[in-house]
């Protein structure tokens, strides 16, 4: 018995058509198409930039860094998200946390 797919295909998620009013002039139609094209391109570039980000973050490391400070200095601190992610720089600023 064939299984029914629960996945949504790209064509089901995105409407690839562009409806331009019948009374639009050629210039208006071109402007609409250019604006939509620019929006789609900007969205694509933003998505690519978000996935290609190589910037270091504290994701998952803030708690271990706070635990290290507690273990070495005997005090509890809350490491802010704005703290430097470079280990040497962060270690030099533990007195300010």
Secondary structure, DSSP 8 states (H G I E B T S, - for coil): ---------HHHH--------TT--HHHHHHHHHHHHHHHHHHHHHHHHHHS------TTTHHHHHHHHHHHHS------TTS--SHHHHHHTGGG-
